Amino acid sequence: MHEPVDKIGVVRQHRWLSADEQAQILAPRCRKVVSLGGSGAQSVTREDLERLARPGTVVELVHAFLLADPRRKKVRGGLQADFRAVLDRLDKRGAKVVDVDAQICSGKQRKALLALVDSDLARSNRGAKSATNGTRSRGRPSYEPTPGELERAEHIWGNTRSYPEWPDADKALRTKVNKQFTMWRAYEEFGPRKATKT
């Protein structure tokens, strides 16, 4: 005889997919959607989630690795050990964990689920630092020449007697105007050079 299935959706804020977006995916599939590590009425701890678990309970996550507590990253075994411990406690209570994105369940596909979680945790950790740094840094600011620099550059660009070849003009522009003012910039600003009269 089968126990009735009780599906609980679990979300956690992550840079790949926000908690709201995860909730939209899980809401049609689950009786209830709760948030781990969040705030609000639907926020629960993992201990609360484990107390809700009983035979027939299915805990669904868009990405199963989100069940691991990010604060346990520096602890021995890291997030992988933390996920395995939670999965074991849920299994003892008769509950199953489902990764909705990959359609893998912890029952008969436990090894596949653990391999997927290990892979996803590694991917998630790999780009975490660069993602935060990328939002802080906008890259090199674009170069905008001053009116004085434009005047000097136009004089050099137009002086085909002192700087007959383009590389000569390029060297003079970089040394006398600004190292970022190239011959290509001068061509865009002032057009083609006039030929010298012989």
N, C-alpha and C positions, 0 to 999 in steps of 0.2 A: 504494500500500500504506500502510495506517495504522499509526502507531506505537501500542503499547499505552499506555493512559491510566494515569498514576500520579497519584492525587489526594493532595495534602498540605493538611491543614487548618492554618490559622494563626490564633492568637488573640492579643489584646493587651488588658490590663486597661483598661477604660473605664467612665465613670460611667453610660452608657446600658445596658451589659450587661457583667457581670463575665466574666473569662476562663473561669471554670468553666461559666457558662451558655453561652458561645460554644462551648466544647469539647463540651458535651452536644448542641448542634445539629449540629456538624460530625462528631462521632465516627462516626455510622452511614454517612456519605457518603464518608469518607476513609480511606485506608490508615493514615495517621499524623497526629496532631495535635500541633503544636509551638507553643511560646509565644515571642513576641517581647518582649524587654525584661523578661521575668520571671526567676524563679530556679527551679532544680530540674533534674531529669533531662531534661525535654522542652524546656528553654529553648535557643533558638538566636539568633544574630545574623542580621541581614539578609544579611550576606556569606555565612554558612553556608547560608542559604536559597537564595541565588543559585547557590552551588556545587552544591546538590542539583538545581537546575533543569536539564532537558535536553528535547529534543523529546519531546512527549507528556506533559509534567508539567503538571498543573493545580493552581494555588495557590488554594485556596478560603478566603474570609474571610466572616464574617457581614456585616460592613460593610467594603468594600474600602479605605476611607480609613484604616483601622487599620494598613495597610502603611506609611504615612508615619510617620517618626520624630518624636514630639512635641518632642524637643529641638531640632529644626530649625525651630521656629516663628519665631524671631527672625532667621533667616538670610535673605538676599535671595531673594525668590521664595516663601519660606515653605514651608508644608506641601504646597501644590499642586506646586511645583517639585520638591520631594523625592519626592513620589509619582510624578510623571512620569519622573524619573530612574530610580527603581527599576523601574517598569513597562517602560521602554526596555531596561534591562539584562536583565530577565527575557525580554522578547520576542526579544532577540538570541540568547538561549540556546534559543529555541523553546518556552518555557513560556507558559501563559496564566494570567490572573488572573480569578477569578470572584467577584462580589458575590452571595452566596447569598440575602440578603434581597430584592434586586431582581431576581435571576436574570439578571444582565448579565455577559457574558464579554468579555474584552479583545480577542478575535480580530476578528470582523466588527463588533462593537458597541463599538469603542474610543472613539469620540466620545461615545456615550451613557454609557459608564463614566466617562470623564473629567468629563463634566457632572455626573453623580451624585456623584462624589468631591468636586468643587468645592462642590456644594450641601451635602453632608454635613459637610465641613470647616467651612464657614461656620456651619452650625447648631451644630456641636459647640463651636466657639470662642465663639459668641454667649452661651451660658449658662454657660460654665465658671466665671467669676468669681462670678456670683450664686449658683451652686450651692454653692461653698465658703463664701461669706458666709452663706448661708441656714442652713447647719449650725451656724455659730458663734452666730448671733443668734436668739434665741427670740421676739423682738418685745417689745412693751411688757409689763411685768409687770402682772398684774391687781391692781386696787385692792381692798384689804381694810381697811375702817375699823376704828379702834381702839375700845375700849369708851367712851372719853371722847367721841370723835367721834359715836358712835351716840347717846349721851345728849343731846348738844347738838342733833343733827339731829332727834331725837324731840321735843325741846322746841320747836324752830322749826316743825316739821311740824304739831304740835298747836296752835300759837298762831295761831288764825284771826283773832284781833282785830288783832294787829300785822301779820300777813301774810295779808290776806283772799283774795287771788288766788293761783293756782298760780305764775304768773311771779314774784310777790313772794317767795314761799317759795323758789323755785328760786334767785333771786338771793342771798337770805340764806344758803341752804345752801352755795352755792359760795363766798361770801365769808367766812362765819363758821365753817364746818366744814372743807370741803376742796373745791377746785375740781373734783374728780372726783365729788363727792357731788351728784347731780342730783335733781330732783323725782321722776324715774322710779325712781331707786334708793330714795328715801324711800317712795314708794308701795309698792314691793316689800317693803321692810322693815317698814313700819308700817300698811299698808292705806290705805283712803280717809280723807280729812280729815273732821273733824266740822264741821258747819255752825255759823256763829256765831248766837247768839241776839240778836234785835233787840228 
